[in-house]
Amino acid sequence: MRSRFFGAIITLQNTKMKGGRHAKSFGMPTAMKNTKTNAARILDRLGISYEIHTYDVDLDDLGAIHAAQAVGCDVKMVFKTLVARGDKTGIIMACIPGDASLDLKKLAAISGNKKAEMIHMKDLFALTGYVRGGCSPLGAKKNYPVFIDESALSLPQISISAGKRGEQLWVNPNDLIAAVKAKTAALTK
């Protein structure tokens, strides 16, 4: 049996108006307007433009491929955030295309580690404040080093988790790199 959450598909756009205010008038209920994630708040604070796309959550399929299909885009534009532990630096985050596999040796090399390994799923929430299917490189409990696959640089926008299942942030990759002080490199197999 598949568990599903059916929510509205909405698009919010963060656009600055005169005086530094943000325009967000899309005719949706007030409760929906006020439910921003920490990741969106960080982008607001930095003055970075983004869009939020929501989709139905399928608890049996929390992967990036499902998210891409749900928002109707190429899976290479949806970047998943994976959390690893380096033997020298500790926790590190990697953002890679949704259909790719992380090369832990490449991640270790770019992050100054001899080796890196994925964290156990049970540790994800304690380390980041995020759950599987809703992990974002923005707004984790600590400012962990972030590494973004270089393929993002060839795209006008990429989609990352907004920090909540069923919500994706669309942002310019260069803006995301600046926001999280990320390094880019080839990170996939």
N, C-alpha and C positions, 0 to 999 in steps of 0.2 A: 504494500500500500504506500502510495506516495503522499507525503505531507506537503501541503502548499499553503502559502500565505498570499492571498489575493489583495493587491493594493492598487492604487491608482498609478497610472503612468503619467508622470508630470515632468516638466522641464522648467527649472529655475535658471535664470541667467543673472549673474552678478555684474551689473553695470553701474559705474560710478556716475552720479549726477553732480551738479554744482554743489559746493559746500561739503563734498566728501560723502554725501548720503548715497545709499544704494537703492536703485529702483527694483522692486519686486512685486509688481502687480499683475497677477495672472488669473485672477478670479477664482482662486481656490479658498477653501475654508481657512480661517485664521490659524487654527490649530496646526495645519500643515505648513503654513508659512513660517511658524516659529520653531520648527523642529530641525534645527541645524546641527550638524555634527561638529566636533572639535576641528576636524580637517577643514571644513568649510569656513569656520570662524577664523582659522589661521590664514587662509587665503584672503578673506575679507580684510583682516588686520594688515596684511601685506599689500593690499590693493591689487591683487592678482585676479584677473577675470577667469571665470569658470562657469560651467553649466552642471547642474545635477540632473541625472536621469535615474528614474526609479523603475523597478521591474518586480514581477512576482518572484518571491523566493521559493525555491524548491529545496526543502531540507535534505532531500536525497541526492541532490546535485548542486553543490555549492561552488563548483569550479568556474574558472574564467570563461571557458567555452560556452557554458550555459548563460553566463552574464552577457557575453557578446551576442548570442542568439536572441536573448530577451530584449536587448536594447537595439537590435537590428544593425550591427556593425561587424566589420572584419575582426576576427579574433586577434589578429596581430596588432590591433589598436588598443585592446584591453590588456593592461599590464597587471599581473598578479604580484602581490607583495609576499615574499617568503622571508622567514626569519631563521637565521643560522647563528651558530656560535663559533667564533674563531678561537684558536688555541692561545693567541696572544692578546687579542683586543676584546674578547667577549662577544656580546650580542651585536649582530649586524643585520641589516635588511637589504634584500635584493628585489628589484622590480624588473620583471621580465615579461615578454609577450605571453599571452594566455595559453598558446598552444606549444610553448617551448619548455624544455627541461633545463633546470639550473645546473651549470657545471661548477661543482663545489671547488675544484682545483683553481679555476679561473677566479672565482670569488675570493678564495684564500689569498691568491697572489695580489690582486688589486687592493685588498683590504689590509695588507701587511701581516698576514698570518701564514704559518706553514701549512696548516690544514683548517678546514671548516666543515662543520656538520650541521644538518638541520636540527632544530630544537624538537623536542617531543611536543606533540599537539597539546597535551595536557598542560604544558607550561606556557602556552601562547598568551592566555588571558592574564596570567600573573605578571608576565614580562612586559606586555604591550598595552593591556586594557582592551584588546580586541579579541574577537572570536573568529574561528575559521569561517571564511566566506565574507568577512568584513574587516580585514586587516589593511590598514592604510599606512603609507610611509609618513603621513602627516599626523601629528597629535598623539603619538604613542606616549606611554607613561614617562619615558625618558627620551632624550634626543639621541637615538642610536645612529651610528653611521649608516648612510643609505647609498647604495650603488644601483645605478639604473643601466639597463642594457642599452648599448649605443644605438640600436635600431630605432629607439625613440626619437633620435635627432633627425631622422628622415621623415617624420610625420608632423603634420601641422598641429594635431592634437592627439593626446592619448587619454585613455580612460583608466582611472585607478579607483579603488574602493574609497568611498566617502567615510569609511570607518563604521559602517553599519550594513548589515546584509540587505540587499535589495536596492542599494544606492551607489551610483557610480559618479565620480567627478570627472568631467572633461576639462582638460587643462592643456595649455601649451607646454610641451616638454621642457623647454628652456626655463619657463617660469617655475615649473615643479623643481627642476634642478637647483634653481636659485633658492627656492623656499626651504628645501631640506638640506641645502649645501651638499648635494650629492656629487659623486664622481661617476663618470660614465666609462664603460668598457664593454667588451664582448663577454657576456656572462653565460651564454647558452651553449649547449652541446651541438 
